[in-house]
Amino acid sequence: MGEWKKMRELFLVEDLNPHLPYVELVGDRRVLIENHQGILEYSDTVMRVAVGGMELCISGENMDLRVLTLHELTIAGTIRSLEYICRSKEGEHDTQGAKPAGR
């Protein structure tokens, strides 16, 4: 029981950290991003968002920005992939892996 409680407390601390991005994917139709640092690219097929020292690249079709506040944004449309991109020390992109959405 003690191990479970420690693990649960650790997850709660991570969830409450305002510096970590929170990304929620709802099917292949909507992405909610909390704790973002701004939009880097915007079109109806690609959106790049700065999150926690990385970039989140969202690819899809008919995408639209539905909500934008200082800390939260929501993208709706047909989401095809989410990809975290880390920057190396030389400023080059280092892909952390694409994750297809939906199907």
Buried (B, 14 or more C-beta within 10 A) or exposed (E): EEEEEEEEEEEEEEEEEEEEBBBEBEEBBBBBBBBBBEBBEEEEEBBBBBBBEBBBBBBBEEBEEEEEEEEEBBBBBBBBBBBBBEEEEEEEEEEEEBEEBEE
